[in-house]
Amino acid sequence: MSRRLADVARKVGVSEATVSRVLNGKPGVSASTREAVLTALDVLGYERPTKLRGERARLVGLVMPELQNPIFPALAEAIGGGLAQNGYTPVLCIQTAGGISESDYVELLLHQQVSGVIFAGGAYSQADVNHDHYARLVELKLPTVLVNAPIDDLGFATVSCDDATSMEQAFGHLVQLGHERIGILLGPSDHIPSRRKHAAALRMAERHGVELGEDRVVHSLYSLESGQTAATKLLAAGVTGIICASDPMALGAIRAVRRAGLRVPEDVSVIGYDDSALMNCTEPPLTTVRQPIEAMGRMVIELLMRQMSSEGAIGDEVFFAPELVVRASTAPAPR
């Protein structure tokens, strides 16, 4: 007990006696100090006294699949800043292979009495995995916001970049450059954003009279290494342009092109997705489709705050328009 008092007191910058008064529900402590003590208790991983457990902490869970893709740290920064401006502390939960599962993180966050949860890429975007843990959040009516397209009927507020429009922009750019042999490098086949991109690619191919057979659509994990392996298959199909579902995949595709003894963009044009950090510093600088992360982050916070104030917003999907950023990794189709 004494260690807990000392740790919390040090975190908040108050005396141990003040912490003791808060934990024992005694008067003589301002509301702001009381909230700070309870938040510190949650952040440090100590259980609240039983009589205080019914109160939600000013914590918000931020669940992400990984941080290797630069787009996720950028999103975490945007959302974390918005939470702080509204008086909430983000609890970052990172999923790694063989680590804590998303459902386990949900239980952990519920145990911490969080005020809400934000998911940025997770099981909700995959059709073929278990979704039972989301039912717990619905049952508890816990404010929840998703980033990127979910499966149908989850009923959560969602903020998405328009996947169909992003594919139309990328595909149209290659067509304008004279490419007729276009390959598409997507995420897993059950991934909802990838399904939306695939459907849009098929529509664009039909509209422009471009063949897009099964050998020109490859599914992969969202990593540089997986992108390289998948792009090698597209090169074997003779494509001159590759549209990728993430920037790391696109960097893998560029590596595959070079290892095949070809050049980017003279022989093969490559387009990424996200416009994550430093994509203008690669060699060549990457043509990519930009997600408006700052604006999306602000909307995530707005939807969460609406739910916390009982204004609703549950079940809505808010779409943001992507922007094609043309750099040096695309060029006219080789003759």
C-alpha positions as CSV (number, residue, x, y, z in Angstrom):
1,M,0.0,0.0,0.0
2,S,2.8,2.4,0.9
3,R,4.5,1.8,-2.4
4,R,1.3,2.5,-4.3
5,L,0.8,5.8,-2.4
6,A,4.4,6.8,-3.1
7,D,4.2,5.9,-6.8
8,V,0.9,7.8,-7.4
9,A,2.0,10.8,-5.3
10,R,5.2,11.1,-7.4
11,K,3.3,10.7,-10.6
12,V,0.8,13.5,-9.8
13,G,3.1,15.7,-7.8
14,V,1.1,15.7,-4.5
15,S,1.7,14.3,-1.0
16,E,1.0,10.7,-0.1
17,A,-1.6,12.0,2.4
18,T,-3.5,13.6,-0.5
19,V,-3.5,10.3,-2.4
20,S,-4.7,8.5,0.7
21,R,-7.6,10.9,1.1
22,V,-8.7,10.3,-2.5
23,L,-8.5,6.5,-2.2
24,N,-10.5,6.6,1.0
25,G,-13.1,9.0,-0.3
26,K,-12.3,11.7,2.2
27,P,-13.1,15.4,1.6
28,G,-10.5,18.2,1.3
29,V,-9.3,17.4,-2.2
30,S,-10.1,19.4,-5.3
31,A,-12.0,17.7,-8.2
32,S,-9.0,18.2,-10.5
33,T,-6.6,16.6,-8.1
34,R,-8.9,13.8,-7.4
35,E,-9.2,13.1,-11.2
36,A,-5.4,13.3,-11.6
37,V,-4.9,10.8,-8.8
38,L,-7.4,8.3,-10.2
39,T,-5.9,8.6,-13.7
40,A,-2.4,8.1,-12.3
41,L,-3.7,5.0,-10.5
42,D,-5.0,3.6,-13.8
43,V,-1.9,4.5,-15.8
44,L,0.5,2.9,-13.3
45,G,-1.6,-0.3,-13.4
46,Y,-2.9,-0.2,-9.8
47,E,-6.5,-1.3,-9.1
48,R,-8.9,1.3,-7.8
49,P,-10.5,0.7,-4.5
50,T,-13.8,-1.2,-4.8
51,K,-15.9,1.8,-4.1
52,L,-14.3,3.7,-7.0
53,R,-14.3,1.1,-9.6
54,G,-17.8,2.1,-10.9
55,E,-16.3,5.3,-12.2
56,R,-14.7,5.4,-15.6
57,A,-11.2,6.6,-15.7
58,R,-10.2,9.4,-18.1
59,L,-8.4,6.9,-20.2
60,V,-9.0,5.9,-23.8
61,G,-7.7,2.7,-25.2
62,L,-5.9,3.1,-28.6
63,V,-5.5,-0.4,-30.2
64,M,-3.2,-0.7,-33.2
65,P,-1.9,-3.7,-35.1
66,E,1.8,-2.7,-35.2
67,L,4.0,0.4,-35.5
68,Q,6.4,-0.7,-38.4
69,N,4.1,1.0,-40.9
70,P,4.8,4.7,-40.4
71,I,1.2,5.6,-40.9
72,F,0.2,4.1,-37.5
73,P,2.6,6.2,-35.4
74,A,1.4,9.3,-37.4
75,L,-2.2,8.3,-36.6
76,A,-1.4,7.6,-32.9
77,E,0.2,11.1,-32.7
78,A,-2.8,12.8,-34.2
79,I,-5.3,10.9,-32.0
80,G,-3.2,11.1,-28.9
81,G,-2.9,14.9,-29.2
82,G,-6.7,15.2,-29.7
83,L,-7.4,13.1,-26.6
84,A,-5.0,15.2,-24.5
85,Q,-6.7,18.4,-25.6
86,N,-10.0,16.9,-24.3
87,G,-8.5,15.8,-21.0
88,Y,-8.0,12.1,-21.7
89,T,-4.9,10.0,-21.6
90,P,-4.4,7.4,-24.4
91,V,-3.5,3.8,-23.4
92,L,-1.6,2.5,-26.4
93,C,-2.1,-1.3,-27.1
94,I,0.1,-2.7,-29.8
95,Q,-0.7,-6.1,-31.4
96,T,2.3,-8.2,-32.4
97,A,2.7,-11.7,-33.8
98,G,2.5,-14.1,-30.8
99,G,1.7,-11.3,-28.4
100,I,-1.4,-10.2,-26.6
101,S,-4.5,-10.6,-28.7
102,E,-7.0,-7.9,-29.5
103,S,-9.7,-9.6,-27.4
104,D,-7.2,-9.7,-24.4
105,Y,-6.5,-6.0,-24.8
106,V,-10.2,-5.3,-24.7
107,E,-10.5,-7.2,-21.4
108,L,-7.5,-5.3,-20.1
109,L,-8.9,-2.0,-21.0
110,L,-12.3,-2.8,-19.5
111,H,-10.5,-3.8,-16.3
112,Q,-8.9,-0.3,-16.3
113,Q,-12.4,1.3,-16.6
114,V,-11.5,3.2,-19.7
115,S,-13.9,5.8,-21.0
116,G,-13.7,4.6,-24.6
117,V,-11.7,2.6,-27.1
118,I,-10.3,3.6,-30.6
119,F,-9.3,0.8,-32.9
120,A,-6.9,1.6,-35.8
121,G,-6.7,-1.5,-38.0
122,G,-7.8,-4.7,-36.3
123,A,-10.0,-7.8,-36.5
124,Y,-13.1,-5.7,-37.4
125,S,-11.6,-5.2,-40.9
126,Q,-11.2,-8.9,-41.5
127,A,-14.2,-11.1,-42.4
128,D,-12.7,-14.5,-41.5
129,V,-11.6,-13.9,-37.9
130,N,-13.4,-13.9,-34.5
131,H,-15.4,-10.8,-33.6
132,D,-17.0,-11.8,-30.3
133,H,-15.0,-9.3,-28.2
134,Y,-16.7,-6.4,-30.0
135,A,-20.0,-7.6,-28.6
136,R,-18.7,-6.8,-25.1
137,L,-18.2,-3.2,-26.0
138,V,-21.7,-3.0,-27.5
139,E,-23.2,-4.7,-24.5
140,L,-21.5,-2.2,-22.2
141,K,-22.3,0.8,-24.5
142,L,-18.7,1.8,-24.3
143,P,-17.9,4.7,-26.7
144,T,-15.9,3.1,-29.5
145,V,-14.6,4.4,-32.9
146,L,-13.0,2.4,-35.7
147,V,-10.5,3.6,-38.3
148,N,-10.8,2.0,-41.7
149,A,-13.6,-0.1,-43.2
150,P,-15.2,-2.8,-40.9
151,I,-17.3,-5.8,-41.7
152,D,-21.0,-5.3,-41.9
153,D,-23.3,-4.9,-38.9
154,L,-20.8,-4.2,-36.1
155,G,-22.6,-0.9,-35.5
156,F,-19.6,1.2,-34.5
157,A,-18.8,4.8,-35.5
158,T,-16.1,4.5,-38.2
159,V,-13.7,6.9,-39.9
160,S,-12.4,5.7,-43.3
161,C,-10.4,7.0,-46.2
162,D,-12.4,6.2,-49.4
163,D,-10.8,3.0,-50.7
164,A,-12.7,3.0,-53.9
165,T,-11.7,6.6,-54.8
166,S,-8.1,5.9,-53.9
167,M,-8.0,3.0,-56.4
168,E,-9.7,5.0,-59.1
169,Q,-7.1,7.8,-58.7
170,A,-4.2,5.4,-58.9
171,F,-5.6,3.2,-61.7
172,G,-6.6,6.3,-63.7
173,H,-3.1,7.8,-63.3
174,L,-1.5,4.6,-64.8
175,V,-4.0,4.5,-67.6
176,Q,-3.3,8.2,-68.5
177,L,0.4,7.2,-68.7
178,G,-0.4,4.6,-71.3
179,H,-0.2,1.5,-69.1
180,E,-2.3,-1.5,-70.2
181,R,-0.7,-4.2,-68.1
182,I,-1.5,-3.1,-64.5
183,G,-1.1,-5.3,-61.4
184,I,-2.8,-4.8,-58.1
185,L,-1.1,-5.7,-54.8
186,L,-3.6,-5.9,-52.0
187,G,-3.8,-7.0,-48.3
188,P,-5.3,-10.3,-47.2
189,S,-8.3,-11.5,-49.2
190,D,-10.7,-11.1,-46.3
191,H,-9.6,-7.6,-45.6
192,I,-12.5,-5.2,-46.1
193,P,-10.5,-2.2,-47.4
194,S,-8.7,-4.4,-49.8
195,R,-12.0,-5.9,-51.0
196,R,-13.2,-2.3,-51.7
197,K,-10.0,-1.5,-53.6
198,H,-10.3,-4.7,-55.6
199,A,-13.9,-4.0,-56.6
200,A,-13.0,-0.5,-57.7
201,A,-10.0,-1.9,-59.7
202,L,-12.3,-4.3,-61.5
203,R,-14.7,-1.4,-62.4
204,M,-11.8,0.8,-63.6
205,A,-10.4,-2.1,-65.7
206,E,-13.8,-2.6,-67.4
207,R,-14.3,1.1,-68.0
208,H,-10.9,1.5,-69.7
209,G,-10.8,-1.9,-71.5
210,V,-7.8,-3.1,-69.4
211,E,-7.4,-6.8,-68.7
212,L,-7.2,-7.5,-65.0
213,G,-7.1,-11.3,-64.6
214,E,-6.4,-13.3,-61.5
215,D,-2.7,-13.3,-62.3
216,R,-2.6,-9.6,-62.0
217,V,-4.2,-9.4,-58.5
218,V,-2.1,-10.6,-55.6
219,H,-2.9,-10.6,-51.9
220,S,-0.2,-10.2,-49.3
221,L,0.6,-9.1,-45.8
222,Y,1.2,-5.4,-45.2
223,S,5.0,-5.4,-45.0
224,L,8.0,-4.6,-47.2
225,E,9.1,-8.3,-47.4
226,S,5.6,-9.6,-48.2
227,G,5.2,-6.8,-50.8
228,Q,8.5,-7.9,-52.5
229,T,7.4,-11.5,-52.7
230,A,4.0,-10.6,-54.0
231,A,5.3,-8.1,-56.6
232,T,7.6,-10.8,-58.0
233,K,4.5,-12.7,-59.0
234,L,3.1,-9.6,-60.7
235,L,6.3,-9.1,-62.6
236,A,6.1,-12.7,-63.8
237,A,2.7,-11.8,-65.3
238,G,4.3,-9.0,-67.3
239,V,2.9,-5.9,-65.6
240,T,4.3,-2.5,-66.3
241,G,2.5,-0.8,-63.4
242,I,1.8,-1.9,-59.8
243,I,-0.7,-0.3,-57.5
244,C,0.0,-1.2,-53.8
245,A,-2.3,-1.1,-50.8
246,S,0.4,0.4,-48.5
247,D,3.7,2.3,-48.8
248,P,5.8,-0.5,-47.3
249,M,4.3,-2.9,-49.9
250,A,5.3,-0.4,-52.6
251,L,8.9,-0.2,-51.3
252,G,8.9,-4.0,-51.4
253,A,7.6,-3.9,-55.0
254,I,10.4,-1.5,-56.0
255,R,13.0,-3.9,-54.5
256,A,11.4,-6.7,-56.5
257,V,11.6,-4.7,-59.7
258,R,15.3,-4.0,-59.1
259,R,16.1,-7.6,-58.3
260,A,14.5,-8.6,-61.5
261,G,17.0,-6.4,-63.3
262,L,14.4,-3.8,-64.2
263,R,14.1,-0.1,-63.4
264,V,11.5,2.1,-61.6
265,P,9.9,3.9,-63.3
266,E,11.4,3.3,-66.8
267,D,10.3,-0.3,-66.9
268,V,7.7,-0.6,-64.1
269,S,5.8,2.2,-62.4
270,V,4.9,1.7,-58.7
271,I,2.2,3.5,-56.7
272,G,1.8,3.2,-52.9
273,Y,-0.9,4.1,-50.4
274,D,-0.9,6.3,-47.3
275,D,1.9,8.9,-48.1
276,S,3.5,8.0,-44.8
277,A,6.6,9.7,-43.5
278,L,9.7,10.0,-45.8
279,M,8.0,8.7,-49.0
280,N,9.3,11.8,-50.7
281,C,12.8,10.8,-49.7
282,T,12.9,7.3,-51.2
283,E,14.8,6.5,-54.4
284,P,12.8,7.3,-56.5
285,P,10.4,9.4,-54.5
286,L,7.2,7.4,-54.3
287,T,4.0,8.2,-56.1
288,T,1.3,7.4,-53.6
289,V,-2.3,8.0,-52.5
290,R,-2.4,10.2,-49.4
291,Q,-4.7,9.6,-46.5
292,P,-5.6,12.9,-44.7
293,I,-4.4,11.6,-41.3
294,E,-4.8,14.8,-39.4
295,A,-8.3,15.4,-40.5
296,M,-9.3,11.8,-39.9
297,G,-7.8,12.0,-36.4
298,R,-9.8,15.0,-35.5
299,M,-13.0,13.3,-36.7
300,V,-12.2,10.2,-34.6
301,I,-12.0,12.4,-31.5
302,E,-15.2,14.2,-32.5
303,L,-17.1,11.0,-32.9
304,L,-15.8,9.6,-29.6
305,M,-16.7,12.8,-27.7
306,R,-20.2,12.8,-29.2
307,Q,-20.7,9.3,-27.8
308,M,-19.4,10.3,-24.4
309,S,-21.8,13.2,-24.3
310,S,-24.7,10.9,-25.4
311,E,-25.1,12.6,-28.8
312,G,-25.0,9.4,-30.7
313,A,-22.9,8.9,-33.8
314,I,-22.9,5.1,-33.3
315,G,-23.0,3.2,-36.6
316,D,-22.0,6.0,-38.9
317,E,-19.1,5.6,-41.4
318,V,-17.5,9.0,-42.2
319,F,-15.5,9.0,-45.5
320,F,-12.5,11.2,-46.3
321,A,-11.3,11.9,-49.8
322,P,-7.8,10.6,-50.6
323,E,-5.3,12.6,-52.7
324,L,-3.0,11.2,-55.4
325,V,0.5,12.5,-54.9
326,V,2.5,12.1,-58.1
327,R,6.3,11.7,-57.7
328,A,9.1,10.0,-59.6
329,S,8.1,6.3,-59.2
330,T,5.6,6.5,-62.1
331,A,6.2,7.3,-65.8
332,P,4.8,6.6,-69.2
333,A,4.5,2.9,-70.1
334,P,7.5,1.4,-71.8
335,R,7.2,0.9,-75.5
